[in-house]
Amino acid sequence: MSKSWSHALLFASLAGALAGCSSVPDQQRLARPSTDVTYSADLTRSDPVPQAEPPSRSGNPDTYVVFGRRYRVKETSEGHRETGIASWYGWDFHGRKTSSGPPFNMFELTAAHKSLPIPTYARVTNLENGRSIVVKVNDRGPFAGERIIDLSYAAAARLDMLNQGTAQVEVVALEPYQHLPQLAARRAEERERLARR
């Protein structure tokens, strides 16, 4: 292989890796909206209710390497609590495959974390304004600086941190057994809604 081809392939690989925190950098990127269009999250959307789910087959390697740094995935989220900087990601990654497999939906209450098992449900509290939401961790990241969690556009909107881009937050992992009554009530409401159709 010629030196020019080697350089071209190396550049292409680096460009893909730098595209973002999604696990599939070659996924087709959607066209970016014009800057005069405002996209608003549904601020009335209910928080996801933690429930027992099988671990993601693709999202939970023992370790993985990004930008030369090795990360280790926790065996359990039980007792996990941390504070630090949260960021958010949106349109540039909308529709791209997440580390767990399904495409990223910027309008759902989800998040990316470097080490929590996928899926994990976590309560994220914006320590700058007291707002709090529950998100489902279904992706890996963020890999910029010392940020601890990357929130979806909708989650960031609910925490009122879209404009500043980052915020000091507390992340507390939630165990499904703590929320069984709430989950049962949610499912009963869904059955009743379907019965009325």
C-alpha positions in Angstrom: 0.0 0.0 0.0 1.4 3.4 -0.9 2.2 6.0 1.7 -0.5 8.4 0.4 -3.2 5.6 0.8 -1.9 4.9 4.3 -2.2 8.5 5.2 -5.7 8.7 3.7 -6.9 5.7 5.7 -5.4 6.9 8.9 -7.1 10.3 8.5 -10.5 8.6 7.7 -10.1 6.5 10.9 -9.3 9.4 13.1 -12.1 11.5 11.6 -14.6 8.7 12.4 -13.3 8.3 16.0 -13.6 12.0 16.7 -17.1 12.2 15.4 -18.6 11.8 18.9 -19.4 9.4 21.7 -21.7 7.1 19.8 -20.3 3.6 19.4 -20.8 3.4 15.6 -18.9 6.4 14.1 -19.6 5.4 10.5 -23.4 5.7 11.0 -25.0 8.1 8.5 -25.3 11.6 10.1 -28.6 13.3 9.7 -28.8 16.7 8.0 -28.4 19.5 10.6 -31.3 21.8 11.0 -31.0 25.5 10.1 -30.0 27.8 12.9 -33.3 29.6 12.8 -35.3 26.5 13.7 -36.0 25.9 17.4 -36.4 22.3 18.6 -38.2 22.0 21.9 -38.3 18.9 24.2 -41.6 17.7 25.6 -41.2 19.0 29.1 -44.3 17.1 30.2 -42.9 13.6 29.3 -42.9 11.3 32.3 -39.6 10.2 33.7 -38.7 6.6 32.8 -39.5 4.1 35.6 -36.6 1.9 36.6 -37.3 -1.7 35.8 -35.3 -4.9 35.6 -33.9 -5.4 32.1 -31.2 -7.8 30.8 -27.8 -6.3 30.4 -27.0 -5.0 26.9 -25.0 -7.6 24.9 -23.0 -4.9 23.0 -22.7 -2.2 25.7 -21.0 -4.0 28.5 -17.5 -5.1 27.7 -15.3 -5.7 30.7 -13.1 -2.8 29.4 -12.8 -0.6 26.3 -10.4 2.0 25.0 -11.3 5.4 23.6 -8.6 7.9 22.6 -5.9 5.8 24.1 -7.6 5.6 27.6 -8.9 2.4 29.0 -12.3 2.4 30.8 -13.7 -0.4 33.0 -17.5 -1.1 33.1 -18.9 -1.7 36.6 -20.4 -5.1 37.3 -23.3 -3.4 39.2 -24.8 0.1 39.6 -25.8 -0.6 43.2 -24.8 2.2 45.5 -23.4 4.4 42.7 -23.4 8.1 43.5 -21.1 10.8 42.1 -21.0 14.5 41.5 -19.4 16.3 38.6 -19.9 18.1 35.3 -22.7 17.0 33.0 -22.9 17.9 29.3 -25.5 17.1 26.6 -25.7 15.9 23.1 -28.4 16.2 20.5 -28.9 16.7 16.8 -25.4 15.7 15.6 -26.1 12.2 17.1 -29.8 11.9 16.6 -30.5 8.6 14.8 -27.0 7.2 15.4 -26.6 3.8 16.9 -25.9 3.8 20.7 -23.6 1.5 22.5 -26.6 -0.5 23.5 -27.8 -1.0 19.9 -31.0 1.2 19.4 -30.6 4.5 17.6 -30.1 7.6 19.8 -33.3 9.7 20.2 -32.5 13.2 21.4 -36.1 13.6 22.6 -36.0 10.7 25.1 -34.7 10.9 28.6 -31.5 9.0 28.2 -27.8 9.5 29.0 -24.3 8.2 28.2 -21.9 7.2 31.0 -18.4 5.8 30.8 -18.7 3.0 33.4 -22.2 2.3 34.6 -23.7 -1.0 33.3 -26.1 -0.6 30.4 -28.9 -0.2 31.0 -28.9 1.7 34.3 -31.5 4.1 35.5 -30.2 7.1 37.4 -31.5 10.2 39.0 -29.7 13.3 37.8 -30.0 16.5 39.9 -28.8 19.9 38.6 -27.0 21.2 41.7 -27.1 24.7 40.3 -31.0 25.0 40.3 -32.3 21.9 42.1 -34.0 20.4 39.1 -34.0 16.6 39.0 -35.0 13.9 36.5 -34.6 10.1 36.0 -32.7 9.0 32.9 -31.9 5.6 31.3 -28.2 5.1 30.6 -28.0 3.5 27.2 -24.8 4.8 25.7 -21.1 5.4 26.4 -19.4 8.7 27.0 -18.7 11.5 27.5 -15.0 11.4 26.5 -14.3 15.1 26.7 -12.4 16.4 29.8 -13.6 15.1 33.2 -17.3 15.2 32.4 -19.2 12.4 34.2 -22.4 12.1 32.2 -23.7 13.1 28.7 -27.4 13.8 28.7 -29.9 13.8 25.8 -31.3 17.1 24.6 -34.6 16.4 26.3 -32.9 15.6 29.6 -30.8 18.7 29.5 -33.9 20.8 28.7 -35.7 19.4 31.7 -32.7 20.3 33.9 -32.6 23.8 32.3 -28.9 23.5 31.2 -29.2 23.8 27.4 -28.0 27.3 27.1 -24.8 27.0 29.3 -24.0 23.5 27.8 -22.8 22.0 31.1 -23.8 21.9 34.7 -22.7 20.6 38.1 -24.8 17.6 38.8 -25.3 14.7 41.2 -25.9 11.2 39.6 -27.5 8.5 41.8 -28.1 5.0 40.3 -31.6 3.7 41.0 -32.4 0.0 41.6 -35.6 -1.4 40.0 -36.9 -2.9 43.2 -37.2 0.6 44.7 -39.8 1.5 42.1 -42.0 -1.6 41.7 -45.2 0.1 43.0 -44.6 3.0 40.5 -44.0 0.6 37.7 -47.1 -1.4 38.5 -49.2 1.8 38.5 -47.7 2.9 35.2 -48.5 -0.5 33.6 -52.1 -0.4 35.0 -52.6 3.1 33.4 -51.3 1.7 30.1 -53.7 -1.2 30.2 -56.6 1.1 31.0 -55.7 3.4 28.2 -55.5 0.5 25.7 -58.9 -0.8 26.9 -60.6 2.5 26.2 -59.6 2.4 22.5 
